[in-house]
C-alpha cells in the first residue's frame, strides 16, 4: 500500500521526455534506504527518520518520508501539507503552517517552518501557535533556541544569527492581505 501511495502522490511529476513509464514507477516505488549520516553539524540532522518522526508530532501534520526529488533536481526532501487554523470563514484567507526539509540522501541541510497569516485573522493567535511550534522544533533538534527570537517574531522583525554548527534566520514579509514568516535553520 505504501508503494501505491508513493506512486499516486508523485504521478503529476512524470516527465515523458526524461523517463519511461516503467523507470518512473520503479524509481517512485523504491523505498528510500535509511542511513544515519555524519555530515551535518547539527547532529539531529544526520538522522532523517528520527527528525521526521519527531517533527510530525508537533501538531501541524505528518511529514512525508525522506525521498529524492521527483522533479529531476538532485536533492532529498520531506514536507507537510498546509496546516490551516484560525477563523474558517470562507471570505477570509486562513492561517497556515508547514514544514519543509531539504538535504542529501543521508542528512538534512535545511529546515523551514513557514507561517502565513491571512487577512482579517487573529494575528496574536497565529504568532503564539508559530512560537509554540518553533519551541517544539528546537526540542526535536536538540538545540537551544536563541535569545530574542520570540521578540523578533512578535514585533515583525527579521532575525539572523550564526552559531558554531548552524545558522538561524527569521524572514518576515507583509503583503496586501497576508503576512509571512519563515524560520530557516541550516546546518554548517
N, C-alpha and C positions, 0 to 999 in steps of 0.2 A: 504494500500500500504506500509506503514511503517513496518508492521508486515512481509510482504513478503520480504522486503529489509533486515531486520534483519535475517530472516531465510536463505536467499540466501547468505548473507555475511559470515555467520559462518558455512555454510554447510560442509566445509572441516574439521571442528573441532569435528565432531561427532565421538564418541568412542563407538563402539557397545559393548565392554566389560563392560562399565560403565553405559550406558544409554539405555533405549529402545527408538526406534524412536519417539514414542508418547511423552515420557518425555522430550526428547531433543527439539522437536518442541514446546512443551508447555513452556519450560524454555527460549528458544530463542525468542519466540514471545511475551513474557511477557514484558510489558513496565516497565522500572525502575521507582520506586516510588520516586518522587522528594522531598527530605527533606533537609532543611538547618541545617547543623551540628553546633557544638560549640566546637569541639575538637582541630582543628588546630589553632596554634598560629598566623599564617598568616590569618587574618580574612577573606580575599577573598577566601581562600581555603575551607572555610566552605560552600560556595555557588557554588557548582559544575556547575550548569546550567549557572550562570552568567559568571563564568570564561571561560567556553567552548564557550559561545556566543561571549565574548569579544575577546578571542584569535583567534577565527575563522575569525575575521575582520582584522587580521594583515597581510593579503596579501600572505599567504603561503598555504591556503586551509582551508576547514571546518573540524573541529574536529568531530569525531564520538560522538554519545550520550554516556553518562556515563553508563557503564554496567559492570556486573560481568564477569570475565574472563571465557571463554568457554573452556579453556584448562584444567579445573579441579583445577586450582590454586585458592586460597581464597583471591582474591583482585579484585578491580574495576579498570577500565582503560578507557582511551579515547586517540585517536591519529589521526593525519592527515596522508594522503598519502605523498609520497615524492614530494615536490615542486621542479621541476628542472628548472634551469636557467643557463645563460651563453652561450657560444658557442655551438650551436647544431649540430656541425659537427659530423657525425656518427662515425668517427675514434677517437673521444675524449671522455673521461669519463666526464659526465656532473656534474655540481654542484647541490647539493640538500640540502633542509632544511626540517625538520619535527619536530612536537611537539609530546611528549609522556607524558601523565598524568597517575599517579598511585596512588591509595589510598584505602580507605574503602568506604562503601556504602554512608556515609554522608559527606565525606570530602576528599580532595586531600592531599596526603602526599608529593608527589614529582612531579615537573615539569622538563622535559628535553627538551631542544631545541638543535637539532643536525644539524651541518653543515658539509657536505662532499664537499671538493674542489677537483675536478677532475684534472687529469694530463693535462697539457697544457691549462688550463683555466686562466682567468683573476683573479688572487688571490685578488687583491685590490678591485675589484668589488664584489667579494664574501664576503670579510670581511666587506665592507660597508653595504651590504644587511643584513648580520648577526647582525651587531651592530644596524641597523635600527629596525630589528625585536626584538632584545633584549630591546631596548628603549620602544617599544610598549608593550612588555610583562610586563615590570616593571610598566607601566602606568595601564595596566589591573589589576595587582595585588595590586595596590595602595601602593607600597613600593618604597623606594628610591633606585636608582641604586648606588652601591658603587663607590667611587673614584678609579681611576686606573684600572677599569675593561676594558675599551676600550683599554688602553695602553697595558695591558697584552695580549689581543687578537691580536693586531697589531704586537707585537713582538714574537708571538707564545710561550707565556709563560703561564704555568698553574697558576691558581689563586684560592685562598681559603680564605673565611672569615666567621666568626661566629658572629651572631648578637643575640640579646636577644630572638627573636622569630623565627629565621630561619638561615639557612646556605646557602652559595653560593659557588659553585665550577665551575671552567672552566678547563676542561681537554683538552689537546692537544696531538695528536699523528700524526706522519708523517710516511707514508708507501711509498713503492716504487713509486706508481703512484697516490697517493691520500693523502690529509691531512684531519684530522677530529678534529672538535671542539665540545665539549659537554658542554652546560650550564646546571647546575643542581641546582635547588632551592628546598630545603627541609624544611618543617615546623618542628618546635620542638614540 
